[in-house]
Amino acid sequence: MRIPKTWVPLITKKIVEGLVSKQLVTPRVSMDKLLSGAEELILDELMIEDRLNEEVREILRKHSPEIERSKLDFRKLFELTKQKIVKERNLIL
């Protein structure tokens, strides 16, 4: 994740309060419940890249003997694998 987790509640509050104050959304639940749900969504979205990176590492771990034997650049393989998965799944990072 590119921003600290501790910032997520602050960012969420700013976004939700801005949307509500400009009457772009009308809350149907309490503000606490709305903030909690929005925070969960934002955190989940921000962690997509973390989960993807872990998946790529796992894929490359499975092929580590081949990678070492062929003396391939791990960083380059990591980026290529990641780009391929992003393209296949239409992810936005």
Protein Blocks (a to p, Z undefined) as FASTA:
>chain_A
ZZdfklmmmmmmmmmmmmmmnopaccfbdfklmmmmmmmmmmmmmmmmmmmmmmmmmmmm
mmmmmmmmnopafklmmmmmmmmmmmmnopaZZ
